[in-house]
Amino acid sequence: MNSRWNSTEAYDLSLYEVPVQPVKRPQPAPAAKTSRAAAKKAMQKTALRRLTVCAVLVVVFLALVLYQNVSTIELGNEIQTQNDLYAALQNEHSYLTGKLTAKTVQEVDSYAAARGLCKMQDYQVSYIRLNDTDVAVRTEAAPSGSVLESLMNGMDTALEYLRIK
């Protein structure tokens, strides 16, 4: 073992210390002696800068207002164009609907005439009038709703569908 480790020697740490310098207090700058002309010139520069900034802001504001107005007018024109197109399409729809109706009526009339059919006459129409005294009555032969009856009705429907009955 090294005997130096167990020695009682002290280390001199002052060798590693950074020398401390006294703190310097800032000294106020000597007051500049300005003349009235220099002060007036500085005020004029400041006023000119403010005026320039205000003028730029006014120009930007006016440009934005004009842009908004132009956009509104263009949008209004586009809406009017679309409304005109819509009106034209509605007119065309009305025209085509009328033309289709006329053609359908003509075809139905020619089809009916080819089959020997004619329009219904007034004497062929009869009206049923129900008064308060008229009452519908269920007869003895009315369906009862039983399972057997439902099955028979289903069979009848199937036979009619198959055109057997």
Secondary structure as the mmCIF struct_conf table of DSSP 4:
data_model
#
loop_
_struct_conf.conf_type_id
_struct_conf.id
_struct_conf.beg_label_comp_id
_struct_conf.beg_label_asym_id
_struct_conf.beg_label_seq_id
_struct_conf.end_label_comp_id
_struct_conf.end_label_asym_id
_struct_conf.end_label_seq_id
HELX_RH_3T_P HELX_RH_3T_P1 SER A 3 ASN A 6
HELX_LH_PP_P HELX_LH_PP_P1 GLU A 9 TYR A 11
HELX_RH_3T_P HELX_RH_3T_P2 LEU A 13 TYR A 16
HELX_LH_PP_P HELX_LH_PP_P2 GLU A 17 ALA A 32
HELX_RH_AL_P HELX_RH_AL_P1 ARG A 36 ALA A 114
TURN_TY1_P TURN_TY1_P1 ARG A 115 GLY A 116
HELX_LH_PP_P HELX_LH_PP_P3 LYS A 119 GLN A 121
HELX_RH_3T_P HELX_RH_3T_P3 ASP A 122 GLN A 124
TURN_TY1_P TURN_TY1_P2 ASP A 132 THR A 133
TURN_TY1_P TURN_TY1_P3 GLU A 140 ALA A 141
BEND BEND1 ALA A 142 ALA A 142
HELX_RH_AL_P HELX_RH_AL_P2 VAL A 147 TYR A 161
TURN_TY1_P TURN_TY1_P4 LEU A 162 ARG A 163
#
